[in-house]
Amino acid sequence: MTLWQTSLTYQIWVWLCDVYEDSTLHHFLAAAGRWCNGQIEESRILRPLCREGIAARSWRDSFLCRVLSALVNLPGTLLHAWYKAWNLTFEDSFFARLAFDMGDSASIAQFWCIAALWCIPYERWNNAYSFMTGVLLLLLFYAGAMRTGRRLDVARIGFYPALMLAAVTLAVTFSYAPGLSARFLIYHVSAALLVVITVSAVRNGEDLKRLCAGAAVCVGATGAYGIVQRIQGVKVNPSYVDLKVNAGMPGRVFSIFDNPNTFAQVLLLLLPLVLALFLTAKRWQWKVICAGIFCVGGMAMAMTYSRASWVGLAVSMAVFVFFWKPKLIPAFILLCVLAVPFLPTTVLNRIHTITNTADSSTSSRVSLYKAAIEVIRRSPLTGAGLGTAATQTYIREFNLYHDKAPFVHSHNFYLEVWIQMGLLGVTGFVGSMLWNIKNAARAVRHSGPSVGRTVAAAAASAMCGAMVCGLADFLWNYPRVLVIFWFTFAMAIAGVKVCTEEAK
């Protein structure tokens, strides 16, 4: 760090910062920021949107929350009572102490699970890995709770995610094809386990950074392999791109995943966490590594040619800057404008096709949306059933889809959740996203610079990007992305948790 501080580049940077601090532009932006803050605090329109709703406020003290918390923590409570009765015996055992120590550091085990599992190639991947990992981490947490008495923090997860899990269960019960929906329930249970464990295992900023590092390993490994794919050459797949509208575009990289859109969605969810790790790293060596991983992931994202994820990532970065340091928004916009001329021609051409109805990928969505809306019209409360297999069966047997390409999913996050889980599911889903983003924004707004604040801002911005991407795609088509999505969701809650604990 001393070499950097004595360099000419650093001296120029310090001089520019001093000039900016005394400039009229800085005073103007600071005054504009204070005015905006005042408008938010006093606005009759924005104040209800920013505050916590009645359902979310009453969740912690509700009878249902207490019952769920007691049931989920029953094994840990019984184990802790056993430990207190036989503590000398357990403390004399090397293996018992080892299990206690491992369970007390569940975030470390979760880091290794993330780093290992999310880098497994698609050909060797099994969705049972996510469920097995969730169960393993839960057992480790119970092992640590046996000595310390720690509890799974069900109350902090909130009302709307609990409503979402209830809707998932009901979607199997009322499914048009219950047998096809049953296996999808396991995927959602795996994600629910990961959310509970992530929120409960994180205790401080170091735990948050450790989990962000696991995400960085995934981005670095898969992104580097994606770049290698581009160097080696990727065959153009006509099912991924309209060759007439996108003439001259190279093959879309997909790294270790089966689909370039899936790869782009993983990067969309995890790149903000890598950026948070860069900003919170204390040593310059780690900052250089994180910056390199972020650049590798960004380059790989460009090579996926996934338009919805591009837009989602742009929104995510804008929201992150707004959360983290709003005064940098003008600089961010200027940087984006200056970067446009340096984009590759194939990327610019791909961007131009977003609103081009001649693109078969864009025009085909109309028939998909019509089929999904028809399912909602026929069964608005229960939907067709959990999972894409049940919805495909429902649409095929009632002849609701009429197009050349087969119906895989509706290519819209909100429509797909509705046709799978019914009205209760889409209410729980949208409510969960808005509740979590609002909580993170509130914590970022009222907290000082810290790891929790930065990670909460990054995870919430990733959720915003995913919601925008979901207007044109369904992010849960692959169960591994489903788990990564809910992990990012949990990181926002964990960041808010750390901010709250630091404030106390």
Secondary structure, DSSP 8 states (H G I E B T S, - for coil): -HHHHTSHHHHHHHHHHHHHHTSHHHHHHHHHHHHHHHHHHH-TTHHHHHS--HHHHHHTTSHHHHHHHHHHTHHHHHHHHHHHHSHHHHHT-HHHHHHHHHHHTHHHHHHHHHHHHTTS-GGG--THHHHHHHHHHHHHHHHHHHHH-----HHHH-HHHHHHHHHHHHHHHT-SSHHHHHHHHHHHHHHHHHHHHHHHH--SHHHHHHHHHHHHHHHHHHHHHHHHHHHH-----TTTS-TTTTTT------TTSS-HHHHHHHHHHHHHHHHHHHHH--SHHHHHHHHHHHHHHHHHHHHHT-HHHHHHHHHHHHHHHHHH-GGGHHHHHHHHHHHGGGS-HHHHHHHHTTT-TTSHHHHHHHHHHHHHHHHHHH-TTT-S-SSHHHHHHHHHHTT---SSS-----S-HHHHHHHHHHHHHHHHHHHHHHHHHHHHHHHHHTS-S-HHHHHHHHHHHHHHHHHHHTTT--TTSSHHHHHHHHHHHHHHHHHHHHHHHHH-
